[in-house]
């Protein structure tokens, strides 16, 4: 079996704020979107909260209209605000129960060649079981699988599963499989809560059981931990640590139940030496395939951006029984921008501009003799 993980960074559509020329341009928009979304979800709108809402609405270009350059406000029933002809926006709702609606990020189609390069990566790594990160939805993943991969002459994956997660941007984790491997038992953890009652996972940590010919089950848990992209560094690190601790408890529960074949995979948004990932990388017997003697990193220690050691954020972690079955592994970077001085790795001939990258992430794969 070839098991792989790949952050596809959306398949068809991506929020415009995440599709700008640089992350520095989009980050302030996403920060403000997150803060305003949190305020709108409050039960009571105090005077201070209303004042802050007005500031954020204005900054997001929503002072004169429900649609700004990057964000859309939907007011389905009741009124959140009014816009006087003279003067600033006024919040008229006194709490979340006073109106029905939502705040949404406006999306923009992914570059056509980038879309095809994403499909090329998914085809060329030849995975039997492929975990994907940042896919919009199961219908989008299924359509990409059936339409784009086939259009390029590839063989689509018969098994496609994605459970909607907690991120309003539609960047979820899913799983694709080829025969003889099928997705069996599944369990979502979107509603797992911390001691304060907040949801733990930014997206989800689903458990997917893959049945093997001898009756055993390989458990694959795809993940996308809290990013460093917006919010304070302290808060983001604390959230990743909490998520890693919860994943550790799920892993330990699997092992205690007698399940010895487990893989924790995905984009963890932090490096192997980080405190946030210590619960997984140091406090369990899980091992990172990058450290296996049969693994080839292609001459670069990282998986994101320039692929330096400080950009090693994508993982396949294996339980001891799965680790013992590793026969090889590697990193697929042909869909990533290689730089120009010097060019760091070979890419698809169709990838001639940065906007055409399949992803800023490499795909990581491992072969298991199961």
N, C-alpha and C positions, 0 to 999 in steps of 0.2 A: 504494500500500500504506500502511495505517496500522499503525504499530508502536507498541506501548505496553508499559509495565511497571507492575505494581501489587503492593504488599505486602498480601496479603489477610489476614494475621495469623490464619491457620487458618480452615477452612471449616465443619467440623462440630463438632470437639472441640478444646479447648485445655487445656494443663496448668493445674490449679487455681491454681498459684502464679503463673501469668502472667495470671490472669483476676480478680485482686483489684482493689479500688477504686483502688489506687495502685501504681505501680511500686516505690515505696519499701517497700511491704509484701512484695511477692513477691521482690525482689532477694536478701534474705538467704537465703531458701529455695533459690533457684537457685544461689547461691554455695556453700552447704553441699552441695547435691546434686552439683555439679561436683567439689568437693574429695573427697567420699566416693567418687564413681565412680572418680576417678583413683587413690585409695588401694586400692580393691578390685581394680583392674587390675594391681597390682604383683605381680611374681613371688614375692617374699619378703615376709612380714608381720613386720617387726621389732617389738620391744617398743614402740618409739616410735610406729610406724605403728598398732599395735593400740590403743594408748592414744588416739590421735587419732580412730581409727574409732569407739571407744566414745563419745567426746565428740560426734561428729557424729551418730551414730545416736540418741543421747539427745536432742540438740537438734532432730532431725527427727521426734521422736515415735515412734521405733521401739524404745524400751527395753522395752516390754511386749508388743509385737505386731509382726508383719511388715508391718502396714499403719498408717501414720500419717495425719495430716490431709492431707498433700500428696504423700507419697512412699510407694512400696510396695517391699518387699524380696522377691524371689522366690528361694527356695532349692530348686532342683529335685533336685539330687543332692548328697550330702555336706552337712556343716553348716558354715556360716560362724561361727555363734555359739551360745551357750546363755544362757538367762535364769534364773539362780538365783532361788529364792523370796525369798532375802535377799541383798542386795548388787547391784552393778551388772551390766550386760551383760558377758559374757566372750567374746572372740574366740578360737575354738578352731581355726580353720583357720590353717595356717602359710604359706599362699601361694595364689595364684589357682588352682593345679592341684588343690587339696584340695576344692574345691566347685564346683558348677555352678549358676548362677543369674544374677540381674541386679537392678539398682536402677532403678526406673521412677518417672516422675512420674505421679501420678494425674490423669486428665483429667476435664473437665467440659464438657457441651454448650455451644456458643456460643448466645447469646441469639437467639431465633427471628427477631426483627426485624432484628438485626444481620446474620444470615445472608442475609435477603432483601435488605438494603441492599448487601451485598457483591455479590450477583447483579445488582442494578440498576446498580452501577458497571460491572461486566464487560459488561453489555448496552449501556449508554448511551455508552460511549467508542467503540463501533463499531470495534474493532480487528480487523484481518485477522490480525495476529500479536501475541499477548499473552503476555508473560513474567509469571509469577506467582511471588511470594516467600512463604514460610511456608505452603505447602500441605502437608497431612499425608502424603499418599501419592498415587500414581497412581490407585488405586481410588477414593480420596476425591475427587480432582480430577475424575475421570470421572463419578462419581455426582453431584457438585454440578453439573457441566456438563449432564448428561442430565436430572436431576430438578428442581433448584431453578430454574435458568435457564428451563427449559421451563415450569415451573409458573407463572412470572410472565409467560408469553407471549413469551419471548425465543427466539431461534434459537441452538441449542447449537453449539459448535465441533466440527466433524468430527475434527480432529486434536488429540489429547491425549497429551502425553508428560511424564513425570517420572521421573528416575533417583534412587533412594534415595541420600541423602547421608550425611554423617558425624554429624549432630546427633541425639542420642538423643531429643530432644523431638519429632521428626517435624516439623521446619520446613524443608522442602526447596524447591528452585527447579524450575519446570517451564515448559512452553510449550504454548500453545493456538493453533490455526490454522484459518482458514476458506479455502474454495476461492477462487481457484485455487491457493492456497499450501499446500504439503504439506511435512511434515518429512521430509528425506532423510537424508543421512549424519549420524551422531551419534557423539560421543566424550565419555566421562566423564573427570574428573580427580579423583575421590574419593581415589585412592591416590597422588596426587603427594606426594612427601616432601621435607622440608627436609634440610639437612646433618646434622641430629641424628637423622634417621629418623622424625620426627613428621609426621603428615599436615598439609599446608599449609592446605587449605580447611576452614572450619568446616562448610560444607554440601557444595558442589560448584561447579565451574565448567564445566558441560557446554558442548560445542560443538554447535549445531544448524544444519544446512545447509538453507536454504529455496530450492528450485529456482524460477527465474524463467522466463517464457515464452521468452526469448531464449537460454536455455541457461546463463546466469550463475547464480551462487549467492550469496545473502545469508547470511552467517554471523552467527548471534545467539548471544551468550554471556551467559546470565543469571547473576547473582551475588547473594550475600548475604554481605557481608564481616563479619568479627568485630565484634560489638557492643561498646558501651561499658558494657553493662548489668551485667556481673559479671566479676570478676577485677580485677587492678590496672590502673590507667590505662596504666602503662608497658608491661605485658605485652600489653594489648589493642591498643595503638598499634603495637607491634612486630609483632604478628600481622597486623594490617591491612596494614602496610607490606610484609611478606613476601608476602601474598596479592596485593597490587597489583603487586609485582615479577613474580610468576609470571604474572599475567594479561597484563602487558606482554610477557613472553617468548612467550606463546601468540599474542598479536596480531602480534608481529613475525614469528613463524614463518608465520602465515597470509599476511602481506604478501609475505614472501620467496618463498612458493610461488605467487605471482601472483594471490592472492585480494584484490581491491580493495574489495569490499563487506562491511564488518564493523561490527557493532553490539555494544558492551559495555553491558549494561543491568542495572538492579536497584537494590537497597538497599545502598549502600556504607558506611552508618553513620558517615560523616564528611563534613566540609564541603569545598568546593572549594579553600580555602586551606590545608588540612591537609598536614603533612609526609607522612602515611601515604599520601595519594592522589597525591603528586607523581609517582611513576613512571608513572601513567596520564595525569594532567592536564597535566603539564609536560614529561615526558621522551618523549612520543610525539606523533604528529600527529593523535591523536584529538581531537575537539571536542565539547563539551557542548551539547546542543540548546538549553539555556536561554540560551545566548549568541547564538543565531541571530536575525537581524533579523526573521524571519517567525514567531518563537515568542512566544506570549502567556502570561505567567506569572500572569495574572489579578489583578495588583496586589499579589502577595505573592511574595517571593523564595524562600520555603522550600517543603518538601514534606511535612513531618512536624509533628505537634502544632499549635502556633500559627502555623506557616509563616513564621517570621522567617528572616532570613539564616542564623542559627546553626542552623536546622533544615532546611537544604538538604542532604538525604542520599540522595535518589533520583535516578537518572541514566539518560540515554540518551546514550552516547558514540558518535560516528560517525567512520568513516574518511573521508579527503578525498573519495573518489568518492561515498560515500553522502551526505556533507554537501552536495555540489554538487546533489543531487537533492531537498533539503528544500523543500517548498512551504508548510509550516505546522506548527504544533504548539501544545500547551497543557497545562494542568494541570486535572484534574477533582477538585474538592473537595466535591462534593455529598454524599458519604458520610462526611465528617469532621465532628467536633464543631466548631461555628463560634464557640464562646464566647458570652458573654451581654452583656458590657459593653465594647465594642459587639459585635454579631453581625458576624463578619468576611466571611461569604460565604453564599450561598443553599444550602440543604440540601433533601433529600427531605422531603416532609411527614410521612413515617412516622418520621423521625428526631427524636424529642422528648426523649430522655434520653441521657446520655453512653454508657450501656451498649449503645445501639442503633447505634453507629457501625459502618460497614462496616469501617473500619480507622482507625488513627491516621495513616496515610499517604495522600497523594493519589496518584491514578494520573497518570502522565506519558505523553504521546503525541506522535508526530511523523508527518507525512505525507511520503511519499517517492515521487517520480515515477520508478518503476522499470519 
